[in-house]
């Protein structure tokens, strides 16, 4: 018999405190980062964190948890659940 491994997605949460401290769970990878922009690959798609003086304090690959400090001005998702498709892709199945 072949052992099948189930892929378990970690929960994805954001906790932003006073626009200065951000805790993110469900992080798969850090794509790029500098003091003004951090791009994360999460369970829910790509997350861009924009601001000033951004600093990654902690990133645990095992737990998928990340902590960012700095002046956070925006959080932007792209490619959210890219495997689902849009309205027309469901219509023309």
N, C-alpha and C positions, 0 to 999 in steps of 0.2 A: 504494500500500500504506500501511496505517496502522502507524506505529511503536508497538509496545506496550512500555511501561515496566514492568519487573518491580519489584515492591516487595520490597526486601531488608530483612529485619529484622536489626537489630544484635543481637549477643549481649548477654544480660542477666546481669550478675554483681554480686555484693555481696561486698565485703571489709571486714570490721569488725575493727579493731585495738584491743584493750583497752577496748572499749565507749566509746572517745573519738574515733576517727577512722573514718569510713565512706566508702568509694569505691564508687560505683554506676555501672555502664555500662548502655546500653540505655534511657536516659531520653529520653522524647519531650518532656516539658514539666514545669514546676513549677507545680502548681495553686495552692497557697497555702503560706505559711510564716510562722512567728514563732519566738520563742525556745524554745517548748515543743512545737511540732508542725510538721512539714514534710510536705506531700502531693505526691507525684510521680506522673506518668503514665508508666508504663514499658511495654516490650514485653510484659510478663507481667501487666499490669493496674495498678491503683492501689496505690501503696505509701505507707503512713503511717509516718513516723519520729517517735517520741515520746521526749521527754527534757527536759533543762534546759540552758539556755545554748547552744542550737543555733545554728550559724552556717554558712552556705553559703560556703565558701572559693572554689570554682571551679565553674562550670557552662558546659560547651561544648555549644552547640546543634548544631554541625556533627558532633561526635563522639558526642554523647549521653552524656557523662561528667560526673559530679557528685561533689564532695567536700564532706563535712559534718564539722564538729568540734563537740564538746560532750559532755555526759553523756547517752549514748544508752541509753534504758531498754527500748524495744521497736520492732520492725519488724513491721508488719501489712499483709498483702495483702488486697485485696478486688477483685472483678470479675476474678478470674484466668481468663484465656482465655475471655472471655465469649461468644465465637462458637461454642464447642464444645457448650455446653448440658450438661445432666445426664443421668443414667441413663434417665429416662423420655422425654426428648426423642429419644434415640437409639432407644429401643424403639418409639416411635410414628411413625417416619418413613414 
